[in-house]
Amino acid sequence: MFVADKKVASAYRVPVEIVRKWVDTKYISGNKKEDGSYEIVEKEFNFLMEMKKVRKKVAKEFSS
């Protein structure tokens, strides 16, 4: 299963070009489609979203 590059960009609040660069540099796994858009492996996307939650929680604990 894959997630569209625009959905990943929206979730991370970054431009689509950044997400595409992540795929090109192998930061996350994905494929470039024939139409020029990218698709990201859903399991990796879900993992990155969980790590984002953990980072926020840790930052909140350190700031209090």
N, C-alpha and C positions, 0 to 999 in steps of 0.2 A: 504494500500500500504506500501511496505517496501523498504528499501535501503540496499544494501549489505555492510557488515562490511568493505570491502576493499575500497569502495567508500568513506565512512565516514572517514576512516583513511587517505586517500589521501587528502581529503578536509581539514582536520585538521592538516595534515603533522605530524602525529604520527604513531607509529607502530600499526598494527592490534591488537596486544595483549592488547594495552591500550583501544581500543574501546571495545573489548570483556570484559575487566574488568569493564568498565563503565556500560555495560548491566548487568553483574553479580552483581554489587553493586547498581543497580537500579538508577544510575545517569541519564541514558536515557532508554527509553522503547525499548525492543527488545526481540528476541527469539533466542535460540540456535537451529540450525537445526540438522537433523540427521547426516549430513556429517561433523559436527564439526564447520561449519562456523556459523556466526550470521547474523541476519537481524534486522535492526533498523526501528522503526516506522517513516515513511517519514515526517509526520507533525512535529515531534519533531526535526528531522534532519534539516528541513527547518527553524524552529524557532531558533535553535542553530546557524545556519549560519547567520541569520539576527542579532542575538545578537553579533556575532563576528564582523560584520560590524559596529555596534553601538559602541562597545568597541574601535575599531580602530579610529573611528571618534572622540570620546571623548578624547582619548589619543592625537590625533593630535591637537585638539583645546587647550588642556592644555599645550602642548609643545611649542605652538607658542605665 
